[in-house]
Amino acid sequence: MNENLRLDRPTEGTETSRVRAQLSRKASVESNCGKSPPVEPVSSGTEVALFHRLEKLEAELARTRGVLSTEVQARKQLQVELHESEQRFMVFMDNSPAMAFIKNEDGDYLFANKRWRSFFPHKLPGKEKWNDFLLHPRRTARQIRKDDQQLLATGTCSETVIQHLVKDGSSTWWLYIKFPMLDPRGRPFIGGMAVDITERRRTEEALRASENALADFFYNAPVGLHWLGADGRILRANRAEVRLLGYEIQEYVGRHISEFHVAPDFIREVLKQLRAGEITTYEARLRCKDGTIKHVLTDANVFWSKGRFMHARCFTRDMTDQRLRESQILAISEREQQRIGQDLHDELCQYLTAIKFKSGLLKRQLERHSPKEALQATAIEGMLNVATDRAHRLARGLHPVQVEASGLASALEELAANMAAVYRRHCVCVIHKPVLIHDNTTAIHLYRIAQEAIVNGLKHGKARKIIVTLAARRDAITLSVEDNGVGFSTQLPARNGMGLHIMNYRARTIGATLSLARRNRGGTVLTCTLPRHESRKSC
């Protein structure tokens, strides 16, 4: 559009006069040149057509002027909005905590925000073109250039961590996020931002160092450590744990813990109690790779996350030597008791029987000569009978169980009868059906547990009634001692006395579990449960 075009709209009279003046000037020129062409008068119809044409031209010109005015205003508004948008973009970029930049395909920086420029002030040259070789060490610049070329070739975004050295000699770490761009003409560019991740990097390194220290502590701890999943599979184990059993790490981790227990059912029950939060310490017997058995004490605690069982952390201590020494002490004690019982039976009881015989002879002699003294001799004979009977019972208690299968049931019945006679309390033994135990060691331990429980109930619990029950179920043999006394603690710590400690040890020795519970009506129930698979010789 011609810039000299006048936009003032002429009136209809002015335009018509101008046309008429032009026609008059044309006729005058032709007359002055000596020509005498025929002059045709302009008809009124031609003038009307010319006027209509002029009106159309004037209307079209008016519409054009309106469109031009609108376009000019719109262009001015677009220029204002573009300027404001550019200003907002620059304000945003210059106030961004991240470095932002745009590069062309040759690697030259076309744009960089204030954060970027302030980070490289000592490296920016006097000219306007910058590239990575002017800003970074050559090796780093080559790697950046390679990444840029790959980004342009694949058209995918990339993330790279770059280390920058600052003036004080320390290092900062930046995460570069770059992405491909195309301008309206289709020319490729590279846009990017760099975020300072120095603190995060240091935190990650500190966390990694802490994890490495904890992993080293876990692996090299002198006590056996392992993690169990909720399903019982071993998730992790340290060197002491696998050395204890003679395995390699890869042979141990990933397998179910029950594969290494002598009593698989027992450890499954332990896992059930761990999931319910009912147990923290338990003793078990583990089978080593060479077939030997290790007695261990395990302390376990569960790591929960949002109410979900993540893993159980188990600390295993080898108690084999201690249990062996305790077993030897008990064996020595048992042999001494048997020896004392045998001595009581063979010597004291025989000696008392001889005195009783002598007193009988003396009584008969006194009856002939001094009836009053004979009465005293009769009393002495009665006392000797009681002493002999008690000595026999004491000897029987020290050497109670015979090897035959029915020995335990008979010994418990005799024990209850003896306790009732000695302490003058109601003490009975209930055998629901025949319980046959052929293993003499197991029978002796069960007998001693019952004996100790009865004595505890009579002496410490002040019980007036005690019921000893021996029963056989499909999966276990149970021995229970129930009393109506004042009761005592349901825990089994060492400070509660040697009696409870020894009972608990005897139960562990034969693979049984010991539990104490209070009766609702007062008193205590001690229960010893022996799994069937723990007494292979039991029927």
ROTILO-178595 format. One record per atom (N, C-alpha, C): x, y, z; residue in three letters. Coordinates in steps of 0.05 Angstrom, whole numbers, plus 5000, padded with zeros to 4 digits. Example, Ala and Ser with C-alpha at 12.3 -4.5 7.8 and 13.67 -1.06 7.14 Angstrom:
<sites>
526448865156ALA524649105156ALA526449345156ALA525749555142SER527349795143SER525850015157SER
</sites>
This chain:
<sites>
501749775000MET500050005000MET501850255000MET501050454981ASN502650704978ASN502450865004ASN504850945015GLU504751095039GLU503851375035GLU504051485009ASN503151765003ASN500251784998ASN498951545001LEU496051544996LEU494651705017LEU492951915007ARG491552075026ARG489151925036ARG488651945062LEU486451795074LEU484051975078LEU484252245070ASP481952425073ASP479852365052ASP477452335060ARG475252255042ARG474152505028ARG474152535001PRO473152764987PRO470152754985PRO468952994983THR465953004980THR465152944951THR462652884947GLU461652814921GLU461853044901GLU461253294910GLY461353534892GLY464153594883GLY465953564901THR468753624894THR469753434873THR469153174876GLU470052974856GLU468853024829GLU466353094828THR465053144802THR466153394789THR466653594804SER467853844793SER470553784782SER472053614795ARG474753554786ARG474653404759ARG472753224756VAL472453074731VAL471753264708VAL469853444714ARG469053644693ARG471353824686ARG472953894706ALA475254074700ALA477253934682ALA477653684687GLN479553524671GLN478553524642GLN476053484638LEU474953474610LEU475253744596LEU474853954611SER475054224599SER477954274592SER479854194609ARG482654244603ARG483554084578ARG482453844575LYS483153684552LYS482153814526LYS479853924527ALA478754054503ALA480254304496ALA481154454517SER482654704512SER485354644500SER486654434510VAL489254364500VAL489054294470VAL487154134464GLU486854044436GLU486254284418GLU484854484428SER484154724412SER486654894408SER488154924428ASN490555084426ASN492654964408ASN492754714404CYS494654574387CYS493954594357CYS491854724351GLY491054754323GLY489454534313GLY488754364329LYS487154144320LYS484254214324LYS482754094308SER479854154311SER478353894310SER478753714329PRO477253464329PRO474353524336PRO472853344328PRO470053374335PRO469653334364PRO468253524375VAL467653504404VAL464853404408VAL464853164421GLU462253044426GLU461253124453GLU459153224455PRO458153294482PRO457753054499PRO458353094524VAL457952874544VAL455052854551VAL454152604548SER451252564553SER450852544583SER448452594591SER447752574620SER447952284630SER447452084613GLY447651804622GLY450451724628GLY452351824613THR455151764618THR456051874645THR455052124649GLU455852254674GLU454752104698GLU452451994696VAL451251844718VAL452851584724VAL453551454702ALA455151204705ALA457851254718ALA458951484709LEU461551564720LEU461251624750LEU459151754757PHE458751824785PHE458351574802PHE456851384792HIS456451124807HIS459050974811HIS460750984790ARG463350854792ARG465050984813ARG464951254812LEU466551394832LEU465551344860LEU462951314864GLU461851254890GLU462850974900GLU462950774881LYS463850504889LYS466750514897LYS468350674881LEU471150694888LEU471550824915LEU469851034920GLU470051164946GLU469350974969GLU467250794965ALA466450604986ALA468650394991ALA469850294969GLU471950104971GLU474350224986GLU474950474979LEU477150604992LEU476650645022LEU474150695029ALA473450725057ALA473850465072ALA472950245060ARG473249985073ARG476249915076ARG477749985056THR480649925057THR481950085080THR481150345081ARG482250505103ARG481550385130ARG479050275133GLY478250155159GLY479849905166GLY480249735145VAL481849495150VAL484749565157VAL485849755143LEU488549835149LEU488749955177LEU486850105185SER486850215212SER486750005233SER485049795228THR484749575247THR487349415249THR488549365225GLU491049215225GLU493249365239GLU493349615235VAL495449775248VAL495149775278VAL492649795288GLN492149785317GLN492849515328GLN492049295313ALA492649025322ALA495648975323ALA497049085302ARG499949045302ARG501249185326ARG500349425331LYS501449575354LYS500949425380LYS498449305383GLN497749155407GLN499548905409GLN499948765387LEU501648535387LEU504548605395LEU505448825384GLN508148915391GLN508348975421GLN506349095432VAL506349155461VAL506248895477VAL504448705469GLU504348445484GLU506848285481GLU508048295457LEU510548145453LEU512748265471LEU512848535472HIS514848665489HIS514448595518HIS511848595527GLU511248525555GLU511948235560GLU511348055541SER511947775544SER514947735546SER516447875529GLU519347855531GLU520447955557GLU519248175567GLN520048285592GLN519448085615GLN517047965615ARG516447765635ARG518247525634ARG518847435609PHE520647205606PHE523447275617PHE524447515611MET527047585620MET527047615651MET524947735662VAL524747755691VAL524747485704VAL523147305692PHE522947035703PHE525646895702PHE526946915678MET529446775675MET531646895692MET531747155694ASP533847275710ASP533447235740ASP531047185749ASN530547135777ASN530346835784ASN530746665764SER530746375769SER533246285783SER532946115804PRO535346015818PRO536945825801PRO535745725779ALA537245545761ALA538445695738ALA540545585727MET541845695704MET540245605679MET539645795661ALA538145725637ALA539645825613ALA539445685591PHE541045765567PHE539745635542PHE540445755519ILE539645645493ILE542145645476ILE542645425462LYS545045395444LYS544045325416LYS545645395397ASN545045305369ASN546345035365ASN545944935341GLU547044665335GLU550044655334GLU551344895332ASP554244905332ASP555444925360ASP553644935380GLY554644945408GLY555045225418GLY554345435403ASP554645715412ASP552245785429ASP552745925451TYR550546015468TYR549246265456TYR546546245452LEU545046475441LEU543646625463LEU543146495485PHE541746625507PHE542746495533PHE543046655554ALA543746565580ALA542546755601ALA541346645621ASN540146825641ASN542146935661ASN541247105678LYS542947245697LYS544547045715LYS543146835724ARG544446635741ARG546846495726ARG546346445701TRP548446315685TRP550846505681TRP550246755675ARG552346955669ARG553947015695ARG552547015718SER554047075743SER555746835752SER555146595742PHE556646365750PHE559346345735PHE559446465711PHE561846455695PHE563046735689PHE563046915708PRO563947195702PRO566847205694PRO568547045707HIS571447055701HIS572146895676HIS570246755664LYS570846595641LYS569646705615LYS567846905618LEU566547015595LEU568547195580LEU568947155554PRO570847325539PRO569447585532PRO571047765519GLY569948025512GLY568048015488GLY568147805473LYS566347785450LYS563647655458LYS561747675440GLU559047585446GLU558747285444GLU560347145428LYS559946855425LYS561346705446LYS559846515459TRP561046345479TRP560346055472TRP562145885480ASN561645595477ASN562745445501ASN562245195502ASP563045035525ASP566045005528ASP567545035506PHE570445005508PHE571645255522PHE570245475522LEU571145715537LEU570345705566LEU568445535573LEU567345545600LEU568145305617LEU568845075605HIS569344835619HIS572144725612HIS573144545628PRO575644405620PRO575144255594PRO577244215580ARG576944095553ARG575643825553ARG576343665573ARG575143395574ARG572143415579ARG571343595597THR568543625603THR567043745578THR568343945565ALA567044065542ALA566643865519ALA568543685515ARG568243475494ARG565843295501ARG565643225527GLN563343055534GLN560743205531GLN560643465537ILE558143615534ILE557443635504ILE559543685487ARG559043695459ARG557943435448ARG559043215457LYS558142955448LYS555242905457LYS554542985481ASP551842955491ASP549843125474ASP550743375467ASP549043545451ASP548543425423ASP550543315411GLN550143195384GLN548342955386GLN548642795407GLN546842565410GLN543942655415GLN543642875430LEU540942975436LEU539643075410LEU541143225393LEU539943315368LEU539443085349LEU541042875350ALA540642645332ALA538242485340ALA537842445366THR535642275375THR533042435381THR533342695387GLY530942855393GLY529842795420GLY531442685438THR530542625465THR531942805486THR530642835509CYS531842995530CYS534142835543CYS535842985557SER538142855571SER538542985598SER539742835616GLU540442935642GLU543342855648GLU544943055656THR547743005661THR548643155686THR550243025703VAL551343155727VAL554143245720VAL554743505724ILE557343615718ILE558443745743ILE561043695748GLN562443805771GLN563844065763GLN563344275779HIS564644535774HIS566444595798HIS568844695792LEU570744785812LEU570345085817LEU570145165842VAL569845445848VAL572545555857VAL572645825862LYS575245955868LYS576645845892LYS575045765913ASP576345675938ASP577345385936ASP577145265912GLY578144995909GLY576044775914GLY573744845925SER571644645930SER570144595904SER568444395905SER566944315882SER563944355886SER562644425865THR559744435864THR558744245843THR556344135847TRP555243945828TRP552644055817TRP552344035791TRP550044145777TRP548743925760TRP546143925761LEU544643735743LEU543643895719LEU544743825695TYR544043945670TYR541843795657TYR539643935652ILE537343815638ILE537043955611ILE537443805589LYS537443925562LYS535343795545LYS534243955526PHE532043855509PHE532343995482PHE531443855461PRO531543975434PRO529344175429PRO529944375412MET527944585405MET528144635375MET525944715363LEU525844795334LEU524545075332LEU525745255317ASP524545515313ASP522445485291ASP520845705285PRO518745685264PRO519845595237PRO522345645231ARG523545565206ARG524545285206ARG524345145229GLY525244865231GLY528144835238GLY529545055246ARG532345035254ARG532544925282ARG534444735287PRO534644605313PRO536244785332PRO535444775358PHE536744905379PHE536744725404PHE538344795423ILE538544635448ILE537844815471ILE535644755485GLY534944905510GLY535744735534GLY536444885555GLY537244735579GLY537144895604GLY537144755627MET537244875653MET539144715670MET540444845689ALA542344715707ALA541544785735ALA541244575752VAL540344615780VAL542644535798VAL543044685818ASP545244635838ASP544344405856ASP545744185854ILE545043945871ILE547343885890ILE548944085896THR551244035913THR550443925941THR548444055953GLU547543955980GLU546443675978GLU544843635957ARG543743365954ARG545843155950ARG547843235934ARG550143055928ARG551642995954ARG552143195970ARG553543155995ARG551842986014ARG549243036014THR547442876031THR547442586022THR547342545996GLU547442265985GLU550142135992GLU552342285990GLU554942165996GLU555042096026GLU554042276043ALA553942216072ALA552241976078ALA549941966064LEU548141736069LEU549441486059LEU550841496036ARG552141266025ARG554441176044ARG555841366055ALA557941296074ALA556841166099ALA554541276108SER553241166132SER552240886126SER551040846103GLU550140576095GLU552440376093GLU554740476082ASN557040296080ASN558040226108ASN558040426126ALA558940366153ALA557140166167ALA554540206163LEU552540026175LEU552839746163LEU553139736137ALA553539476123ALA556039336133ALA558139486137ASP560639376147ASP560239276176ASP558839436192PHE558239346219PHE556539096219PHE554439086202PHE552738856200PHE554238606192PHE555938636172TYR557238406160TYR559438296179TYR560838476193ASN563138396209ASN562538376239ASN560038406247ALA559238386275ALA559938116286ALA560938096311PRO561737836321PRO559337656328PRO556937766329VAL554537606335VAL553037556309VAL551737326307GLY550337266283GLY547837446279GLY547637546255LEU545337726248LEU544037626222LEU541437626222HIS540037576197HIS537237706198HIS536237766173TRP533637886170TRP531737676159TRP529337676169LEU527337486159LEU524937646148LEU524037556124GLY521637666113GLY519137556128GLY516837676122ALA514337586135ALA513737296128ALA514737196105ASP514236916097ASP516336726109ASP518336836124GLY520336666136GLY522836626120GLY522936756097ARG525436726080ARG527636916091ARG530036816089ILE532336976098ILE533037186077ILE532937436085LEU533437656067LEU536337746067LEU537637716090ARG540337816093ARG541637676117ARG544237626115ALA545637496137ALA548537596137ALA549737596161ASN552537686163ASN554437446164ASN556937506166ARG559037296164ARG558937116189ARG558437226213ALA558337066237ALA556136866236ALA553836946224GLU551536766222GLU552136516205GLU553236566182VAL553736336164VAL556136166173VAL558036306186ARG560336146198ARG559335966220ARG557436056235LEU556335896257LEU555235626247LEU554035636223LEU552735396212LEU554435266190LEU556635396182GLY558435266163GLY557535306134GLY555835506128TYR554935556101TYR556335796089TYR555935826063GLU556736076049GLU554236256048GLU554736516043ILE552536706043ILE550436626022ILE551336555998GLN549436485977GLN547936225982GLN549036056000GLU547635806007GLU545535856029GLU545636076042TYR543936126065TYR541736326059TYR542536556047VAL540536766041VAL538736666018VAL536136736022GLY534136656002GLY532536406009GLY533636246028ARG532236006035ARG530436056060ARG528535876064HIS526735896087HIS528235816113HIS527735966134ILE529235926159ILE528635656170ILE526235546165SER525535276176SER527335056165SER528635106142GLU530434896131GLU532834846149GLU533535036166PHE535835006183PHE535234946212PHE532634916218HIS531834856246HIS531234566249HIS532034466272VAL531434186278VAL528434136281VAL527034346291ALA524134326295ALA522834536276ALA522134466251PRO520934656233PRO518334766243PRO516734596255ASP514134686265ASP514534906287ASP516634876303PHE517135076324PHE517735346312PHE519435356292ILE520135616280ILE517735736265ILE516035576254ARG513635686241ARG511835816262ARG511635696285GLU510135816307GLU511436076316GLU514136076317VAL515536326325VAL514936546305VAL514936486279LEU514336686258LEU511536796262LEU509736616268LYS506936706273LYS506836896296LYS508236836318GLN508337016341GLN509737276335GLN511837266318LEU513237516310LEU511337696295LEU509837586276ARG507937746261ARG505837866279ARG505237726301ALA503237836319ALA504438006341ALA507138036341GLY508438196362GLY508438066389GLY508337796391GLU508037666417GLU510637546427GLU512837566412ILE515337436421ILE517637606413ILE519737616429THR522137756423THR524637586427THR524537386444THR526837216449THR525936926449THR527536756436TYR526936466436TYR529436316433TYR529436066443GLU531635886439GLU530935676418GLU532935596404ALA532435406382ALA534935236378ALA534535026362ARG536734856355ARG537034856324ARG539334926315LEU539834956286LEU541634726277LEU541034636253ARG542634416241ARG544734536222ARG547234476228CYS549434586212CYS549734426186CYS551434536169LYS551834406143LYS553034126146LYS554734086166ASP555933816171ASP554133636187ASP551733716193GLY549833546208GLY549833586238GLY551733726249THR551733776278THR549533966286THR548933976312ILE546734136322ILE547934366339ILE546934606334LYS547734836350LYS545334936366LYS545734986392HIS543735106409HIS544135406408HIS542135556400VAL542435846398VAL540235996413VAL540936236422LEU538936416434LEU538636646415LEU536136696406THR535636906386THR533837126397THR534837366395ASP533237606401ASP532237726375ASP529637766373ALA528437856348ALA526738096353ALA526738286335ASN524938516335ASN524138576306ASN521638656302VAL520538686276VAL520638986268VAL521439036243PHE521339306232PHE518739336217PHE517039516227TRP514439566215TRP514539836200TRP513139856177SER512940096162SER510040136154SER508740336165LYS505940396160LYS504140156166LYS504840016188GLY503239786196GLY503839536181GLY505839536164ARG506539306148ARG509139176158ARG509138916160PHE511438756168PHE513538766146PHE515738906151MET517838926131MET519838696133MET521038676157HIS522838446162HIS523338436192HIS524138196201ALA524838146229ALA527938146231ALA528938306250ARG531838316254ARG532638126277ARG534137926271CYS534737706290CYS537637706297CYS538237696323PHE540937686333PHE541337416346PHE543237256335THR543536976343THR546136946359THR545936816382ARG548336766399ARG548536466403ARG550936366399ASP551436076402ASP551536006432ASP549635836440MET549435746468MET550235456471MET551435336450THR551935056450THR553834976474THR556035116477ASP557835046499ASP556535086526ASP555035296529GLN553635346554GLN551635126560GLN550135056539ARG548134836543ARG549534576549ARG551834526537LEU553234276542LEU554234276571LEU555234496580ARG556134506608ARG553734466627ARG551534596621GLU549134566638GLU548234276638GLU548334156614SER547433876612SER549333696628SER551933756627GLN553733596643GLN553333636672GLN552733886681ILE552133936709ILE549633786718ILE547633796701LEU545133646708LEU545633346708LEU547233256689ALA547732966689ALA549232886714ALA551233046722ILE552632996747ILE550832996771ILE549033206771SER547133226793SER545232996794SER544432906770GLU542532676769GLU543932426779GLU546532386771ARG547932156780ARG548332156810ARG548932396821GLU549232426850GLU546732366865GLU544432466853GLN541932406866GLN541332106866GLN541931986843GLN541431696841GLN543331546861GLN545831636863ARG547631506882ARG546631536910ARG545831786917ILE544831836944ILE542331666949ILE540531656929GLY538131486932GLY538831196936GLY540831106920GLN541630826923GLN542930786951GLN544530976960ASP545730946986ASP543630947008ASP541631127005LEU539431127025LEU538030857026LEU537530747002HIS536130497001HIS537830267012HIS540430267004ASP542030037010ASP543230057039ASP543630297049GLU545030317075GLU543130427096GLU542130667093LEU540430787114LEU537930617118LEU536530557097CYS534030397100CYS534630127113CYS536829997105GLN537529747117GLN538229777146GLN539729987152TYR540430047180TYR538030107197TYR536130257186LEU533630317201LEU532030057205LEU532129897184THR530629637187THR531829467209THR534529467211ALA535829317232ALA535129427260ALA535129697262ILE534329817288ILE531429747295ILE529829757274LYS526929687278LYS526729397288LYS528329217277PHE528328937286PHE529228917315PHE531429057322LYS532429057349LYS530429167368LYS529029387360SER527029507378SER524729317382SER524129157362GLY521928967365GLY522628757386GLY525228657384LEU526128467404LEU526028587432LEU527028837434LEU526928967460LEU524129007471LEU522229067454LYS519429097462LYS518328837473LYS518928617460ARG517828357470ARG519128277497ARG521728347500GLN522928277526GLN521828457548GLN521328707542LEU520228887563LEU517328827570LEU515928707551GLU513028637556GLU512928427578GLU515028257582ARG514928057602ARG515728167630ARG517528357630HIS518628447655HIS517628727663HIS517228917644SER516429187650SER514529297628SER511929257633PRO510029337612PRO510129637606PRO510729807626LYS510830097620LYS513030167600LYS515430057605GLU517630107587GLU517029987559GLU515429767559ALA514729647533ALA513129837516ALA511430007529LEU509930197514LEU511730397500LEU513830487514GLN515730667501GLN517230537478GLN517930287482ALA519230137461ALA517430117436ALA514730087442THR512830067420THR512730337404THR512830557419ALA512830817406ALA515330857390ALA517630767400ILE520130787385ILE519930627360ILE518730387362GLU518430217338GLU516730357317GLU514530487326GLY512930637307GLY514330857293GLY515931007309MET517531227297MET519531117277MET520730887283LEU522630767264LEU521130677239LEU518730587242ASN517130507218ASN516730757200ASN515930977212VAL515531227197VAL518131317183VAL520331317199ALA522931397188ALA523831217165ALA523330957168THR524130777147THR522430827122THR519830867126ASP518030917103ASP518831177089ASP519531387104ARG520331637092ARG523031607078ARG524731457090ALA527331417077ALA527031267050ALA525231077050HIS524630927025HIS523431127004HIS521631297013ARG520431486994ARG522431686984ARG524231777002LEU526231966994LEU528131836974LEU528931586979ALA530631446960ALA529231406933ALA526631356935ARG525031326910ARG524931586894ARG524631816909GLY524532076895GLY527132146882GLY529432066894LEU531932126882LEU532631946858LEU531331726856HIS531831536834HIS529031436825HIS527531616810PRO524631556808PRO523831386784PRO524931426761VAL523731316736VAL525231076726VAL523830866721GLN525030626710GLN525130656680GLN526630476667VAL526930496638VAL524430406624VAL522730246635GLU520430136621GLU518530366613GLU516830316593ALA515230526580ALA513330656600ALA512230506618SER510230616637SER511530736661SER514130766661GLY515530866685GLY514731146693GLY514331336674LEU513731606680LEU511031636693LEU509031506682ALA506331516694ALA506331406722ALA507631176727SER507731056754SER509231246773SER511431356764ALA513031526781ALA511531786788ALA509931896770LEU508432136776LEU506232076796LEU504931846793GLU502831766812GLU504031726840GLU506331596841GLU507631556867GLU508631826878GLU509632006861LEU510432276870LEU508132426883LEU505832416870ALA503532556881ALA502732446908ALA502732176910ALA502032056935ALA504032116957ALA506532116951ASN508632186971ASN508332476980ASN507932656961MET507632936969MET505232986986MET503032846980ALA500632866996ALA501132767024ALA502632547027ALA503132437053ALA505132617069ALA507132717056VAL509232877070VAL508133147078VAL506833287059TYR505833557064TYR503033577074TYR501633347075ARG498833337084ARG497133527068ARG497433517041ARG495733677023ARG494533497003ARG492433596990HIS491133436969HIS492833456943HIS494033236936CYS495733226912CYS495132966897CYS494132996872VAL493332766857VAL494632776829VAL494832546816CYS495932526789CYS493732416771CYS493132546748VAL491032466730VAL492332386704VAL491932136696ILE492932026670ILE490431966653ILE489932116633HIS487432076617HIS487531816601HIS489731756590LYS490131506576LYS493131436577LYS493831196572PRO496631116574PRO498431296557PRO500531396570VAL502531566556VAL505131416559VAL506031296537LEU508431136538LEU510831286528LEU512831306545ILE515331446538ILE517631246543ILE519031166522HIS521130966524HIS523831096530HIS524131356525ASP526631486529ASP526931566559ASP528831436573ASN529031476601ASN529931766608ASN531631886592THR532532156597THR530232356596THR528532326575THR526232506572THR524332466596THR523932216604ALA522132156627ALA523232286652ALA525832266657ILE526932376682ILE526632686682ILE527132816659HIS526833106658HIS523933186664HIS522033046652LEU519233106657LEU518533066687LEU519532856698TYR519032796726TYR520133016744TYR522633106738ARG523833316755ARG522333576752ARG521333636728ILE519733886724ILE517233866741ILE515833646741ALA513433616757ALA514133626787ALA516233506795GLN517133506823GLN517633786833GLN519133946816GLU519834216824GLU517334396825GLU515534356806ALA513034516805ALA511334456829ALA511134206837ILE509534136861ILE510734266886ILE513334246889VAL514634366912VAL514234666912VAL514534796889ASN514035086887ASN511235156896ASN509234996886GLY506435056893GLY505935016922GLY507134816935LEU506634766963LEU508134966981LEU510635016975LYS512235186992LYS511835486987LYS511935566962HIS511835846956HIS509035946949HIS507435766936GLY504735846928GLY502635796950GLY503435666972LYS501635606994LYS499135456984LYS499535286965ALA497235146954ALA496234926973ALA493634876972ARG492434656988ARG491534426970ARG491534486944LYS490734276925LYS492434296900LYS493534066891ILE495234056867ILE494333816850ILE494033876824ILE493233666805ILE495433646784ILE496633406781VAL498633356761VAL497233196738VAL497533296714THR496133166691THR498233106670THR498132856660LEU499832776637LEU497932676615LEU498232796591ALA496332736569ALA497932726543ALA496932566525ALA498132536499ALA496132626478ALA497032826461ARG495332916439ARG496632806413ARG495432876391ARG496432766366ARG499232876359ARG499633136366ASP502133266359ASP504033316382ASP503233266407ALA504933336430ALA504033176454ALA505933166473ILE505433056500ILE505533296519ILE503533316536THR503433546555THR503433446583THR505033586599LEU505033546628LEU504333806641LEU502233806658SER501334046671SER501134006701SER501834216716VAL501634206745VAL500034456753VAL497634406764GLU495734626770GLU495334636800GLU495534876811ASP495134906840ASP493135136845ASP492135156869ASN490235366877ASN491535556897ASN494135596895GLY495535766914GLY495336066907GLY497236216918VAL497136506913VAL498336586887VAL499636396873GLY500736446847GLY503436586848GLY504836606825PHE507336756824PHE507636856796PHE509837006790SER510237136765SER510236946742SER509037036720THR508836866696THR511436886679THR513337046687GLN515837066672GLN517836866683GLN519936816668LEU521936626676LEU524736746676LEU525136986689PRO527837096690PRO529536936709PRO532136976707ALA534036836724ALA533736906753ALA532837156759ARG532737246786ARG530437116802ARG528636976788ASN526336856802ASN527036606816ASN529536526816GLY530436286831GLY531436076813GLY533035896824MET534135686809MET532135476800MET529935446816GLY527935246809GLY526735296782GLY525735536777LEU524535596752LEU526535596729LEU528935686735HIS531035686715HIS531735396706HIS531935216726ILE532634936719ILE530334806705ILE527834866713MET525534746699MET525534836669MET526135086665ASN526135186638ASN528335056622ASN530735016634TYR532934896620TYR532234596614TYR531034456633ARG530334176628ARG528434156605ARG526534346603ALA524734336580ALA526134386554ALA527934576553ARG529434626529ARG531234386521ARG532334246541THR534134026536THR532633806520THR530133756526ILE528733546512ILE527033656489ILE527433916482GLY525934036459GLY523134116466GLY522534146492ALA519834226500ALA519734526506ALA517334626509THR516934906516THR515434916543THR516235106559LEU515035136586LEU513535396587LEU511135396598SER509535636601SER508235646628SER507835886638LEU506435926663LEU504036106658LEU501836046671ALA499436206668ALA497936216695ALA496536436699ARG494936466724ARG492136356719ARG491136216739ARG488436116738ARG486536346744ARG484136336732ASN482136546737ASN481236536766ASN481236306778ARG480236276806ARG482536286826ARG484936366816GLY487236386834GLY489036146831GLY491536186834GLY493435966831GLY494935986805GLY496335776799THR498135776775THR497935506761THR498235516734VAL498435276718VAL501035286703VAL502735086708LEU505235046694LEU504834826673LEU505434886648THR505034696626THR507634646611THR508334396608CYS510734326592CYS509734166568CYS510334276544THR509334156519THR511634036504THR511533776499LEU513633636485LEU512533546457LEU513533676435PRO512633586408PRO513233296404PRO511533166389ARG511932876383ARG514532826369ARG515333006349HIS517732956334HIS520232996351HIS519933116376GLU522233146393GLU522732906410GLU520832716411SER521232476426SER520832236408SER522732186390ARG522331976370ARG521931706383ARG522831676408LYS522431426421LYS519831416437LYS518331636437SER515831636451SER513631526433SER511631416446CYS509431296431CYS506831436437CYS
</sites>
